[in-house]
Amino acid sequence: MQIWQMFLHAALFAGPFEVFAVILARVESFLLPVVQYICHLININKSYEMDLRTSRLSDFLLHLRSDNQIGMSKSFTQAAATLVLADGAVFKGKSLGKIGTTTGEICFNTGMTGYQEVFTDPSYFGQVLIMTSDHIGNYGVKSDEVESASVKISGMICKKFSGTNFSRLNGSDSLQDYFEKNNLVGICDIDTRALTVHVREKGAMNCIISSETEDVDSLKKQLAKVPDMNGLDLAEKVSTKESYFYGDPNAPIKVAVLDCGIKENILKCLTDRGIYAQVYNCRATFAEMQKWNPNGYFISNGPGDPEPMDYAIKTVKDILAADKPLFGICLGHQLLALASGVRTYKMHHGHRGLNHPVKNLITGKSEITSQNHGFEVSAEDIKNSAMVEITHVNLNDKTIEGIRVKGKKAFSVQYHPESSPGPHDSRYLFDEFISMMKL
């Protein structure tokens, strides 16, 4: 059979993996040892020693396919699912994850990658997330690509869901299986573009997803009982119960971390720069943290409305009064603002995605940022404040993205400089925090 005939046959009657195998088979005498060596380096599976003895590249690749579930799928049961919004809008689709019913505030994320990090971000606690990217689940999940120990979103909405089918050599599980293990209810096969436009126009609101019943009236009654995000203190629900240490005990700098829902990669960004951290519950006082004698304080991201967190606001005030170095991210940014006399407010639909442009007013440079927040600090209050100045602004809507307290070693940003997922333009902020602690 000629090469073009083999290629056409594979394309028509097999899949992309077989097409790839056919092409490589023509030059296998050269490529087989290369592929074997690469697989050896990445330890593609525990039985690769047996695979390395194969004499044909096409056999080797097809064996890897079956052994590593590349492109393979198993069936899973999907039920009819219904999404109802607080304004009465109804969307019909199919279930994903666990069969059940869930509620929360609907919002959308425009990122095209990093869905596992997004789903495990504690800042999303209590929210039902629309993923605007067309395909979700196509590369499965991996055990070390998480921002917390479990899925934190309340529900997930997408257009095309890969289910148990995924293509990734080192993927550990399908997204469907991962959701089932984490009791996550979701809906797919709906027009996410229309839904996202609806939320952009009408604003964030509560919603309910059910794959147990299609009775819209019954779902509306359940939805009416769900509290509004405004005024909700959710940090306590995701904060650590007991304090713990993170990093190298011999590191030269110690930082006390107030955990309002911290992401794993924020801690990694700190410890990668020579910081030894002790992570405290969000209700920890300044006096309690000061006993450890840290060089600085970090106030983390987290879910919910910052205004009812009077206990954390007092802690930040005490840190400022003691003139200690302080760095806040996201919710931590809002708490620093409140502690400095600047109000916060709920946004129309928030910022969530990986490509939000922000300008650093100090350097004049712009950076592409990862964001996830539904509350914002008041620009008007800052303009009238003798204590706070603006350091960063959002280039899309001119909202405040960064502040610093005059005469203090304290600053914060609304976005996520650890960028997991997202671009790493803003990781210099961790270096600035370290420089501040060394002064």
Long-range contacts (C-beta under 8 A, 24 or more apart in sequence): 15-71, 16-71, 17-61, 17-62, 17-65, 17-70, 17-71, 18-62, 20-61, 21-57, 21-58, 21-61, 21-62, 22-58, 24-57, 24-58, 24-61, 25-56, 25-57, 25-58, 28-56, 28-57, 28-58, 31-57, 32-56, 32-57, 32-60, 35-60, 35-61, 36-60, 39-64, 42-169, 42-170, 44-68, 44-169, 44-170, 64-169, 68-169, 69-166, 69-171, 70-167, 70-168, 70-169, 71-165, 71-167, 72-165, 73-163, 73-164, 73-165, 74-164, 75-164, 76-163, 76-164, 76-176, 78-163, 79-211, 80-211, 80-214, 81-186, 81-187, 81-188, 81-209, 81-210, 81-211, 82-187, 82-209, 82-210, 82-211, 82-213, 82-214, 82-216, 82-219, 83-157, 83-187, 83-190, 83-195, 83-207, 83-208, 83-209, 84-207, 84-208, 84-216, 84-219, 84-220, 84-223, 85-198, 85-202, 85-205, 85-206, 85-207, 86-205, 86-206, 86-207, 86-223, 87-202, 87-205, 88-220, 89-198, 90-216, 91-187, 91-190, 91-191, 91-195, 92-190, 92-214, 93-187, 93-188, 93-189, 93-190, 94-187, 94-188, 94-189, 95-185, 95-186, 95-187, 95-188, 95-211, 96-156, 96-158, 96-161, 96-163, 96-176, 96-179, 96-186, 96-187, 96-188, 97-156, 97-176, 97-179, 97-180, 97-182, 97-183, 97-184, 97-185, 97-186, 98-179, 98-180, 98-183, 98-184, 98-185, 99-185, 99-211, 99-212, 100-183, 100-185, 100-210, 100-211, 100-212, 101-185, 101-208, 101-209, 101-210, 101-211, 101-212, 101-213, 101-219, 101-222, 102-128, 102-154, 102-155, 102-184, 102-185, 102-208, 102-209, 102-210, 103-128, 103-154, 103-155, 103-206, 103-207, 103-208, 103-209, 103-222, 103-223, 103-226, 104-128, 104-153, 104-154, 104-155, 104-206, 104-207, 104-226, 105-204, 105-205, 105-206, 105-207, 105-229, 105-374, 106-130, 106-157, 106-199, 106-204, 106-205, 106-206, 106-207, 107-199, 107-204, 107-349, 107-350, 107-352, 107-374, 108-132, 108-192, 108-195, 108-196, 108-199, 108-349, 108-352, 109-352, 109-353, 109-372, 110-352, 110-353, 110-354, 110-355, 111-352, 111-353, 111-354, 111-355, 111-370, 111-421, 111-422, 112-354, 113-354, 113-421, 114-145, 114-354, 114-420, 114-421, 114-422, 115-175, 116-141, 116-142, 116-145, 116-146, 116-175, 116-178, 117-145, 117-146, 117-147, 117-265, 117-420, 117-421, 118-153, 118-372, 118-421, 119-151, 119-152, 119-153, 119-156, 119-184, 120-146, 120-147, 120-148, 120-149, 120-150, 120-151, 120-152, 121-147, 121-148, 121-152, 121-263, 121-301, 121-372, 122-147, 122-148, 122-152, 122-238, 122-261, 122-262, 122-263, 122-301, 122-302, 122-303, 123-152, 123-261, 123-263, 123-301, 123-302, 123-303, 123-330, 123-331, 123-372, 123-373, 124-152, 124-153, 124-303, 124-372, 125-152, 125-153, 125-154, 125-234, 125-237, 125-238, 125-261, 125-303, 125-304, 126-154, 126-229, 126-232, 126-234, 126-303, 126-304, 127-153, 127-154, 127-303, 128-153, 128-154, 128-155, 128-156, 128-157, 128-207, 128-209, 129-153, 129-155, 129-156, 129-157, 129-352, 130-157, 130-158, 130-192, 130-195, 130-196, 130-199, 131-156, 131-157, 131-158, 131-192, 132-192, 132-193, 132-196, 133-158, 134-159, 134-160, 135-159, 135-160, 135-162, 136-160, 136-161, 136-162, 136-175, 136-188, 137-161, 137-162, 137-163, 137-165, 137-166, 137-174, 137-175, 137-176, 138-162, 138-165, 138-166, 138-167, 139-166, 139-167, 139-168, 139-171, 140-166, 140-167, 140-168, 140-171, 140-172, 140-173, 140-174, 140-175, 141-171, 141-172, 141-173, 141-174, 141-175, 141-178, 142-168, 142-170, 142-171, 142-172, 143-172, 146-264, 147-263, 147-264, 147-265, 147-420, 148-238, 148-263, 148-264, 150-182, 151-178, 151-179, 151-182, 151-184, 152-238, 152-303, 153-184, 155-184, 155-185, 155-186, 155-187, 155-207, 155-209, 156-184, 156-186, 156-187, 157-186, 157-187, 157-188, 157-190, 157-192, 157-195, 157-209, 158-186, 158-188, 158-192, 159-188, 159-189, 159-190, 159-191, 159-192, 159-193, 160-188, 160-189, 161-186, 161-188, 161-189, 185-209, 185-210, 185-211, 187-211, 199-349, 200-349, 203-348, 203-349, 204-229, 204-346, 204-347, 204-348, 204-349, 204-350, 204-374, 229-304, 229-305, 229-346, 229-374, 230-305, 230-346, 231-305, 231-307, 231-308, 232-304, 232-305, 232-308, 233-304, 233-305, 233-308, 233-309, 234-261, 234-302, 234-303, 234-304, 234-305, 235-260, 235-261, 235-282, 235-302, 235-303, 235-304, 235-309, 235-312, 235-331, 236-282, 236-283, 237-303, 238-302, 238-303, 239-281, 239-282, 239-283, 239-302, 240-279, 240-280, 240-281, 241-281, 242-281, 243-278, 243-279, 243-280, 243-281, 243-284, 244-278, 244-279, 245-276, 245-277, 245-278, 245-279, 246-270, 246-271, 246-276, 246-277, 246-278, 246-279, 247-271, 247-275, 247-276, 247-277, 248-274, 248-276, 249-276, 250-276, 251-275, 251-276, 253-295, 253-296, 253-434, 253-437, 253-438, 254-278, 254-292, 254-293, 254-294, 254-295, 255-294, 255-295, 255-296, 255-297, 255-298, 255-437, 256-280, 256-289, 256-290, 256-292, 256-294, 256-296, 256-297, 256-298, 257-297, 257-298, 257-300, 258-282, 258-284, 258-289, 258-297, 258-298, 258-299, 258-300, 258-312, 258-315, 258-332, 259-300, 259-302, 260-299, 260-300, 260-301, 260-302, 260-309, 260-312, 260-331, 260-332, 260-335, 261-300, 261-301, 261-302, 261-303, 261-331, 262-300, 262-301, 262-302, 263-300, 263-301, 263-416, 263-418, 263-420, 264-420, 265-418, 265-419, 265-420, 266-298, 266-300, 266-301, 266-329, 266-416, 266-418, 268-418, 269-417, 269-418, 269-427, 269-430, 270-298, 270-430, 273-430, 273-431, 273-434, 274-434, 275-434, 282-309, 282-311, 282-312, 283-311, 283-312, 284-315, 285-314, 285-315, 285-318, 286-315, 286-318, 286-319, 286-322, 287-318, 289-315, 290-322, 295-325, 295-437, 296-324, 296-325, 296-326, 296-327, 296-409, 296-433, 296-436, 296-437, 297-324, 297-325, 297-326, 297-327, 298-326, 298-327, 298-328, 298-329, 298-332, 298-433, 299-326, 299-327, 299-328, 299-329, 299-331, 299-332, 299-335, 299-336, 299-412, 300-328, 300-329, 300-330, 300-331, 300-332, 301-329, 301-330, 301-331, 301-332, 301-372, 301-416, 302-330, 302-331, 302-332, 303-331, 304-331, 305-344, 305-346, 305-375, 306-331, 306-334, 306-335, 306-338, 306-344, 306-375, 307-338, 307-344, 309-335, 313-338, 313-339, 314-339, 319-410, 320-405, 320-408, 320-410, 323-408, 323-409, 324-409, 325-409, 325-410, 325-433, 325-436, 325-437, 326-408, 326-409, 326-410, 326-411, 326-412, 327-410, 327-411, 327-412, 327-429, 327-430, 327-433, 327-436, 328-410, 328-411, 328-412, 328-413, 329-412, 329-413, 329-415, 329-416, 329-417, 329-418, 330-372, 330-373, 330-413, 330-414, 330-415, 330-416, 331-373, 332-412, 333-377, 333-402, 333-403, 333-412, 333-413, 333-414, 334-375, 334-376, 334-377, 334-414, 336-403, 336-405, 336-410, 336-412, 337-377, 337-378, 337-381, 337-382, 337-388, 337-403, 337-412, 340-385, 340-387, 340-388, 340-403, 340-405, 341-381, 341-385, 341-387, 341-388, 342-377, 342-378, 342-381, 342-382, 342-385, 342-388, 342-403, 343-377, 343-378, 343-381, 344-375, 344-376, 344-377, 344-378, 345-375, 345-376, 345-378, 346-374, 346-375, 347-373, 347-374, 347-375, 347-376, 347-399, 349-374, 350-374, 350-375, 351-394, 351-399, 351-414, 351-415, 354-419, 354-421, 354-422, 354-423, 355-423, 356-394, 356-396, 356-415, 357-394, 357-395, 357-396, 358-392, 358-393, 358-394, 358-395, 358-401, 358-402, 358-415, 358-426, 359-392, 359-393, 359-395, 360-391, 360-392, 360-402, 361-390, 361-391, 361-392, 361-393, 362-391, 366-395, 367-423, 367-425, 367-426, 368-422, 368-423, 368-425, 369-401, 369-415, 369-416, 369-417, 369-419, 369-422, 369-423, 369-425, 369-426, 370-415, 370-416, 370-418, 370-419, 370-420, 370-421, 370-422, 370-423, 371-414, 371-415, 371-416, 372-416, 373-414, 376-400, 376-414, 377-403, 377-414, 409-436, 409-437, 409-439, 411-436
